[in-house]
């Protein structure tokens, strides 16, 4: 870089160099990424020359195909509107799932908190709700705790596409003696997964829905001894 009388070199890295008569030999330079590799050290990855032109042509072609699929010449605006519509639909789905779970948690009618059982020193609400997402499970846990107020352990599981979502909540009066994150660990292990959380609420995932019933039974037995 510089004039013929006073050229100089600034090394940006220790690997890639250009040996030639002019920087114009680099041609097009397209930065692909920029990241941190250490304190005060950044890494820039780029392509140049014919490779850069090929990359830009490929991305342009992909954008054109996306615009054709969306039926628009403004893909960004269209995708943004689709995201808004998708979020609205998801809220509707969550609301409907919650209504179904509230009204018929185990297929026998009644509200989910009406199914509380006395287990040792606790009231236990434990339900398997197929195809309910984790957000709905969390909402139901909160509703049961708000309704029953004291002495209650809530365990809700949902299975979908071979995976298990699990939530465990405690009413506030129990958190001085018990920890939801600790209680959920063996339950999650029994479902082939792991979990954790806070003293009053914990979440876990599992890999085998077929084990839900046996894991529930083991948890019920363990809770009766506390």
N, C-alpha and C positions, 0 to 999 in steps of 0.2 A: 504494500500500500504506500502511496506517495509518488513523488516525481522521480525521474531517473537519477537526478543528482542526489536525492536524499531519501531513498526507500527505507521503510522500516517494517517490522513484523510484530504483531500482537498475537500471542498464542492463546486461543480460546479453549483448546483441549490438547490432549497428548496423542491423538490418533489420526485425525483427518487433516490433510494439507493439500493445497493447490500449488503445483509448480508449473508456472506458465508465464506468459508475457503480460497478461491482463486479467483483472478480476471479472471482466465480461465473459471469460470462459466458463464461469460458474453458471451463467444463464439464470433461469428462474430458480428461486429458493423458496420453498414452502415449509414453514415451521409446522411440525406435527404435534409436538407436545413440549411442555416446560414444567419442570418439577424440581423438588429439593432432594439432594442426595446426601447432604451433610450441612452442618451449621455454616452458613455463609457461602455455600456452594450450590449452584443451580445447574441443572442439565437441560440443554435444549436439543431436541431431536428434530432433524429436518431432512428433506430430500431436495436434490438439485438437478438441474439440467433436464435431460429427456425423461428421467424418472419423475421429476416434479411435474412436468407437463402431462405425463401419463396418469399420475395421481389426480391432478385437477380435472382431466377429461373424464376419468372414472367417476369422480364425485359429482361432476356436472350431469353425467348420464344417469346416476342414481337419483339425483334430484328431479330430473325430468320424468323418470319412471314414477316417482312418488307423486308428482303433480298430476300425472295422468291417472293414477289410481284414485286420487282425491278429487279429480275433476276440477282443478283450479290451477291458476298460475301463481298463487300465493300460498305455498304450503304451510308456512309458519302460522299464518292467521287461521287457516283451516284446522290445523292440528290443535291450536289453542282452543278453538270452539269445540272440537271433539273432546278435549280433555275436560272442559267445563260440563259438557253433556254427560260424559262418563262419570264424573264426580256426583252429579245430580242423581243419576241412575243408581250409583252405589249407595247413596244415602237412602233411596227408596227401598233398595234391597235390604239394607241393614234394618230399616224400620219394620219391614214386613217380617224379617227373620225374628226380630225382637218380639213382635206381636204374637207370632206363632209359638215361640218359646215361652212367653209369659202365660199364654192361655192354655197350652197343652204340653207342658214340659216333658212328660214321660208317656204321653199317649193315653192317659187315664183322666184327663180333665183337671180343672182347678189351677190356681196360681202356683208358681214354683215354690214360693215360701210356705204354702200350705202343706208341702211334702216334707217339712222338717221332722226329723226323727230324734228321739233322745238316745244318745250314745254316750255312756259314762256320764261325765259332768257337762256334756255339751249338747247343744242342738245342732244337728248335722243336716245340711241340705246338699245332697249329692245326686247329680243327674248327668246322663249321657245324652247330648243333644246333637244328632247327626247333622252334618253340613251347615254348621253355624260358625261364622268367622270369629276370630279372637276378640274383635271390638265388641261384638254383641255379648260374648261371654263376660267381658269386663263389666259391661253395663248391667247385666243380670246379677253379677256378684254384688255390685253397689246397691242395686235395688233390694236384694234379699237382706243385706246388712242394714240398710235404712229401715226396712220393715220390721225385722226381728230384734234389732238394736243391741242385744246383749247375749253373751254366752253362745254365739253361733259361729260355726265353721261352715264355709260354703266351698264346695268342690264341684266344678263344672268342667266337663270334657266334651269335645266335639271331634268327630272324625270325618275326613273327606279325602278321597283319592289316596288312600293308604297312609295318611298322616293324622296325627292326633294333636289337638290343641288343648291345653289344660290350664285352668285358672283356679287359684285357691285364695280365699279371703277370710279374714278374721274380723269380728266386731272389735271396736276399740278397747273394750274392757279386757280382752284376752291377750293383748300384745305385751303386757307387762310380764307375762309368764311364758308366752309361746311366740314363735316366730314363723310366719307363713313360708318364708324362704327355706327354713329348715324342714318344715313339715312336708313341703312339696318334693323334696329331693328323693326319698325312697319311692314315693308315688310315681315320679317321673322315671326313675330307674326301672320300675316294674313295667313301664310302657316302652322301654327301650330308648329312653331319651334323657335329657337333662333339663334343669330349670333353676330359677332363682328369682329374687325380687326384694321387696321390703318387708318389714315386720308384719304389716297388715295385709299385704297382697303380693302374690307371686305368680309367675307364669312358667309353663314348661311346654316342651314339645315331645312327641313320641313317634315311634316308627311302626307300631303294630296295634291297630284298632282292636284286634281280636283279644288283646290282653286287658282291655278296659275293665271288664267285669271283675276279673280276678284281682286287678290292682285296686279297685274300689273295695272289694271284700277285705283285702289285707289292710288297707288304710282304716277301714271301719273297726277292725279288730285292734289295730295299734292305738287308735284314738280312744277306745274304751279303757285302755290301761293308763292313760295320762291323768 
